[in-house]
Amino acid sequence: MIAGAAERFAKDLWSDRASADKPRLVTVATEALQARYMVDRILRIARAACA
């Protein structure tokens, strides 16, 4: 996606941190649903860390 953007700034994204988790593509109908998804995901991770 980044490489194909018309108004692209030159950058290469990378990480040295190893992880078994892979990025996910989540499709939602609206920005409000996107925000709700992210809040729910963050809260789930935070609660799991406190358990």
N, C-alpha and C positions, 0 to 999 in steps of 0.2 A: 504494500500500500504506500509506504513512504517513498519508495523509489519511483512510483508512478505518478506522484503528485505534481501538478503543474507549477505550483509555487513552492517548490522544495528547497529547503536550506540544506547545504551539503553536510551530512552527518552519517556516521556509522554507529549503530547501537550494538552494544555487546556487554557481557558480564563475565567476570572471572568466577563468580559464585556458582558452584555446582548445585543442581536441584533435580529431584525426581519429578517435580511438578512441571507440567507443560502449560504454556499459555492456552487460554480458552477463547473462542470466539462466541460471544453471547449476543443474540439478536433480540432486540426488544422493540416495541411499537412506538414508544415515545421517550423523550428525555426524562420525563417524570418516572417512568418505569425503569429506565437505566439508573437513575439516582436511587430508587428503592432497592433495586438489585444490589447495587454496591453497598448501601447501608446495611442491608441484611447480611451480606457476605462478610463485611468487616465485623459486625456484631457477633456472628457465628464464630469467627476466628478468635476474637477477643474472649468470648465466653469459654471456648475450648482451652485457651491459654491459662485461664484462671481456675479451671476445674482440677 
